[in-house]
Amino acid sequence: MEWIKDDFLITDDFRNVDLDITYQLLRETYWGHRRSRDVIKRMVTYSLCFSLLHENKQIGFARAVSDYTVFSWIADVVIHPEHRGKGLGKWMLSCIIEHPKIRLTQMVLQTGEAHRLYEKYGFIQSTALMSRSPEGV
């Protein structure tokens, strides 16, 4: 699928994921800075990926890990610093939660600093979530 807004395009076509740019975007985040390029490649392979493009260059990335029936984990929503503050992350999140393959699934995510943003999209905080992270991921 594709969504167009002004000079921006969001697509779920994994062929539009630029692994080098995705690697660089995630290196600058508090949650993805330890991931290797190989890890990025594998996660793109096994996820429903969303690329945000401006003038055919990737400037944002997000993904959903899902069984496409009951459950989806939203992860790695990131926009290049030069393009933040334009509502692009919100637009990307809207496209993800309305995507026909996952819109009827229970969606969860983990965030350290954007609780208010995600609450605007119906996400609620829960004390039930438990997490285990292996070294290096």
C-alpha positions as CSV (number, residue, x, y, z in Angstrom):
1,M,0.0,0.0,0.0
2,E,1.0,3.6,-0.5
3,W,-0.1,6.8,1.2
4,I,0.8,10.3,-0.2
5,K,0.8,13.6,1.6
6,D,2.3,16.7,0.0
7,D,5.9,15.6,-1.1
8,F,5.9,12.6,1.2
9,L,5.1,8.9,0.5
10,I,4.6,6.1,3.0
11,T,4.8,2.6,1.6
12,D,4.7,-0.9,3.0
13,D,6.7,-2.3,0.1
14,F,9.8,-3.8,1.8
15,R,11.8,-3.1,-1.4
16,N,11.7,0.5,-0.5
17,V,13.5,0.0,2.8
18,D,17.0,1.3,2.5
19,L,19.0,-0.8,5.0
20,D,21.8,1.7,5.3
21,I,19.4,4.6,6.1
22,T,17.4,2.4,8.4
23,Y,20.5,1.4,10.2
24,Q,21.6,5.0,10.6
25,L,18.2,6.2,11.8
26,L,18.1,3.4,14.4
27,R,21.7,4.1,15.5
28,E,20.6,7.5,16.7
29,T,17.8,6.1,18.9
30,Y,18.0,5.1,22.6
31,W,16.4,1.7,21.8
32,G,18.1,0.7,18.5
33,H,21.6,2.0,18.8
34,R,23.2,-1.4,19.5
35,R,21.6,-3.2,16.5
36,S,24.0,-4.4,13.8
37,R,23.2,-4.0,10.1
38,D,22.7,-7.7,10.0
39,V,20.1,-7.5,12.7
40,I,18.3,-4.7,10.8
41,K,18.3,-6.8,7.7
42,R,16.7,-9.8,9.5
43,M,14.1,-7.7,11.2
44,V,13.1,-6.1,7.9
45,T,12.7,-9.6,6.4
46,Y,10.3,-10.7,9.1
47,S,8.3,-7.6,9.7
48,L,5.6,-5.5,8.0
49,C,7.8,-2.4,7.3
50,F,6.8,1.1,6.6
51,S,9.2,3.5,4.8
52,L,8.6,7.2,4.7
53,L,10.1,8.8,1.6
54,H,10.7,12.3,0.6
55,E,11.9,12.9,-3.0
56,N,12.6,9.2,-3.3
57,K,14.9,9.2,-0.3
58,Q,13.9,7.3,2.9
59,I,13.6,9.7,5.9
60,G,11.6,7.5,8.2
61,F,10.9,3.9,9.2
62,A,8.5,1.9,11.3
63,R,7.5,-1.7,11.5
64,A,4.9,-4.1,12.8
65,V,5.5,-7.7,13.9
66,S,2.3,-9.6,13.6
67,D,0.5,-12.9,13.2
68,Y,-2.1,-10.8,11.1
69,T,-4.9,-12.3,13.1
70,V,-4.8,-11.5,16.8
71,F,-1.6,-9.6,17.7
72,S,0.7,-6.9,16.4
73,W,3.8,-5.3,18.0
74,I,4.5,-1.8,16.7
75,A,8.2,-1.0,16.8
76,D,11.0,1.3,15.6
77,V,8.9,4.4,14.7
78,V,11.7,6.9,13.7
79,I,11.9,10.0,11.6
80,H,15.1,11.7,10.4
81,P,15.8,14.7,12.8
82,E,15.6,17.2,9.9
83,H,12.0,16.2,9.3
84,R,10.7,16.0,12.8
85,G,8.0,18.3,14.0
86,K,6.0,18.2,10.8
87,G,3.5,15.6,11.9
88,L,5.1,12.8,9.8
89,G,5.4,10.4,12.7
90,K,1.8,10.9,13.6
91,W,0.8,10.3,10.0
92,M,3.0,7.2,9.8
93,L,1.4,5.9,13.0
94,S,-2.1,6.5,11.6
95,C,-1.2,4.5,8.4
96,I,0.1,1.7,10.5
97,I,-2.9,1.3,12.8
98,E,-5.3,1.6,9.9
99,H,-3.4,-0.9,7.7
100,P,-5.9,-3.5,6.5
101,K,-3.6,-6.4,7.3
102,I,-3.3,-5.5,11.0
103,R,-6.0,-3.0,11.9
104,L,-8.2,-5.6,13.6
105,T,-5.4,-7.0,15.8
106,Q,-4.5,-6.1,19.3
107,M,-1.6,-3.7,19.0
108,V,1.1,-3.1,21.6
109,L,4.3,-1.2,21.7
110,Q,7.0,-0.2,24.2
111,T,8.1,3.4,24.6
112,G,10.3,5.2,27.1
113,E,9.3,8.8,26.3
114,A,6.3,9.1,23.9
115,H,3.4,7.9,26.1
116,R,1.2,10.9,25.4
117,L,1.6,10.6,21.7
118,Y,0.6,7.0,21.6
119,E,-2.3,7.6,24.0
120,K,-3.8,9.9,21.4
121,Y,-4.1,6.8,19.2
122,G,-5.8,4.6,21.7
123,F,-2.8,3.0,23.3
124,I,-3.1,2.7,27.1
125,Q,-0.3,2.0,29.6
126,S,-0.4,-1.5,31.2
127,T,1.5,-3.0,34.1
128,A,1.0,-6.4,32.6
129,L,3.7,-6.1,30.0
130,M,6.9,-8.0,30.7
131,S,10.0,-7.9,28.6
132,R,13.2,-9.8,28.2
133,S,15.9,-8.5,25.9
134,P,18.9,-10.6,24.9
135,E,22.4,-9.1,24.8
136,G,23.0,-7.0,21.7
137,V,19.5,-6.5,20.4
